C-alpha cells in the first residue's frame, strides 16, 4: 500500500481577504511565515539569511564506497535516497551525487562497449591473418 501524505494549505487570510497559497507546516495549520508560534524576530532572521539555514552541513564525511562496478553505483544511489529521506543529507549534495552517479554509469557503459569492440577487432584481425 503506497504511503500517502496529505498536504494542506496555510489557513492565513490576507488583509485583502484572499487565502495564503503556501503549504502549511506539517505540525501546524499555517506556513512558516504566518505561523503564530514563530516569533517575528526569528522570521526576519530566516529571511535575512536567504534560506541559508536549509543547507545541512555534514558533521562527518559520508562513508567511502568503492565504485568499481555498476552494482556499486546502485548501492550509492540507494544510500543517497535513504539519507535524503532521513533528512541527514542536503538535497543539493544528493543531486550532485545523482548527477555524478549517472556520469559514472555512462562511463561504465562506454568502457564495456570499448572492451567488446576491442575483442571483436582482435577476432577480425586474427581471421584476416589466417586467409
N, C-alpha and C positions, 0 to 999 in steps of 0.2 A: 504494500500500500504506500503510495507516494506521500512524502511529507509536505503538508500544505501550511503555508504561513499566511495568515490574514493580516494585511496591512490596512491601516486606517489613516485617514486624512486628519490634519490638525483641526481642532474644533474652534480655533480662534476666529472671531468675526471682526473684520477690519472696520475702521471708522466709516467707510463708505457703504457698509452693510454686506460686503462680499466676504466669502469664507477664504481663509488661507488655504492654498493648494499644496502646501508642503506635507510630507509624510510625518505622521506623529511618531514620537519616540516609542520604543517598544513597551516601556513601562509607564506611559502617560497618554493623555488624550490630546497633547499639544506637541508641536515641533519644538526643536531646541530653543529657538528664539522667542517663542510665545509661551514657553513653559514657566509658570509662576514659581516653580520650585527652584529655578536657577536665577541667581542674582543678576541685576543689570551690570554690575561690575564684571562678573565672570563672562557674561555675554560680550561685553566690549573687549575684554582681553582676548577672547577667542577670535573676534572679528579682526582685531589688530594683528594677530598672528597669521591671518590669511589662510587658515586651515593647516598651518604647520603642526598643530597638535595631533593631526590624524596619522602622521607618519609614525610607524612603530620602529623603534630603534632596537636592533637585536642586541641583547645583553651579552650574548656569546655567539661565536660563529656557528653556522649550521654544520652538522657533521659532514665530514668529507665522504663523498661517494665516488667509487671508481666507475668511470663511464666508458668502459672498453667495448661494450656491445650494445646493440639497440635495446635489449631487455633491461639493461641498467638504466637507460633513459626513461623507460616506463616506470621504474621504481622512483626515480627523481620526480617525475610528474605526479605520481600518486602521493609521494611525501609532501610535495608542494601544496597539492589540493588539501591534504589533511591539515597542514599548518595554517592555510588561509581560513579554512572552516573553523579551526580552533581559535582564530584571532591572534595567532602568535607570529604571523608573517605578513609584512606590509604588502598591499596589493601591487605596488609598483615593483617591488622585488620579485614577487610571484610572476608578474607579467614579463619581467626581464628573463627569469628562469624559463618561462614557457617559450619565449622567443628564441633563446639560445638552445633550448632542447630541440625545437623544430629544426634549427640550423644543423645541430649535431646529427639528428636523424637523417637529414638530407645528405650530409657528408658520409654517413654510413652507407646510404643507398648508392651514392656515386662511387664510393670505394669498392663496394661489392660488384657493381656493374663494370668498373675498371678491371677488377680481378678476373671476371668472367670473360671480358674482351681479350685480355692478355692470354688467357687459357685457350680461347678459340683461335687466336692468331698463332700460337705455338703449334696447335694441331694442324692448321692450314699450312704453316711453314714446313712441318715435317712431311706432310703429304706431298707438297710441291717438290721437296728434295728427293723423294723416292722415285718420282717419274722422270 
